Amino acid sequence: MSNDKTQKFDLAERTARFSENIIEFIKEVLNNSVNQPLLNQLIRSATSIGANYMEADGAESKKDFNHKIGICKKEAKETMYWLRILAKANPSKVDASRKLWQEAHELTLIFSAIINSSKN
């Protein structure tokens, strides 16, 4: 394990891993008439976080960067919502949902901090 000075914080990797974890979670949820629309919404919002972060990373202006980071935050918050609803519809998936919800919450806080620091 590397120490704090050499360890790099890689938000692109973190958001990609989050998307991959969401995909694995979705594969484990029963596909029925209640879950199908919820799963569709979850996969769209969750994978959009990383996609928009990649767009922000390549932004052509500060305004474009701020806009894309704002979308990242919005999609992370939406993902938290769908995870909550899926947990209610699938009580056996509460623990897995809670872990993913926590990561979406942490991403929301990170994007909020980026937004706040870029205003200065």
N, C-alpha and C positions, 0 to 999 in steps of 0.2 A: 504494500500500500504506500502511496506517495504521501509526502507531508503537505501541509496546507499551502506552502509557498510554490510547490511545483504542480499541485492539483489545479486543473483548469475547470472553470465552471462553463459547461457547454449546454446552453439552452436549446440549441438545435437538436442535440442528441437527446436531451431530456424530453422534449416534446415529441420526438419520434418514438422514443421508448413508451411514452404514455399512449400514443396511438396504437402501438403494437399490443400493449396490455389491454386496451379497450377491445381490440379485435379478438384477442383470446377470450376475454370475458364474454363477448357477444356469442362466440361459438358455443359457450356452455349454457346459454339461456335457451329454454324451450321456445321454439318459433311457433307461436299460436296467434289467434286473432287479437288478443290483448297486447302481447309483446311486440308483434311485428311493427306497428307504427312507432312504438317507443324505441325499438332497436334502430330503426331507420334514422330517427332524429338523433339518437346518441352517436351513431357512427359519423354522421355528418358534422355535428358540432365538435366532437372530440378530435377528429382528424383535421378539422379546419384550423385548430389551434397551431399545430406545427406548420401547416402550409402557409398560414398568414405570417407566422414568425419568419419563415424563409423569405417571404416577400418583403417583410420589414427589413431584414438583414441586407437585402439588395435594393433598398429604397433609393430613389433618385433625389429625394429632398427630405429635409427635416419634417415638413408637413406630411409627406407621404409616409415616412417612418412612423410618426405619431398616429396617423390614421390606422395603419396596419397593426400597430401594437394595441390600439384601442379595440380593434376587431378581435385580436387574440384574447383580450380580457373578457370581452362580451361572450365569445364562444366558450371560454373556460367556465364562466358563470352559467351559461346555458347547459353545459355538460353536467355541472353539479345538479341542476334541476332534473335532468333526465335520469341520472343515476339514482336520485331520491325516489322518483316515480317507479323506476324499474325495481328498486328494492321493495317497495310497497306491493308491487304486483307479483314479486317472486321472493317470498320470505326466506327461502333457502339460499339466496344470493346476497343477503344483507351484509355479511362480513366482507365479501369481495367488493361489493358496491361501496362500502364505507371506505375501504383502502383507496379505491380509485377516486372517490369523492374528495378524500384528503389531498391527493395529489392535484386534482383540479383546483382545489381551494388554494394550495400553495402556489400554483401557477398564476392564479388570479392575483394573489398578493405580489408576486414578482412583477407581473405586467403593470399593476397599479404603481409600484415603486418606480418602474421605468418611466411611466407616464409622468409621475410627479417630478422626477429628476430632470426630465427633458423640458419641463416648463421653465426651468431656471436658465 
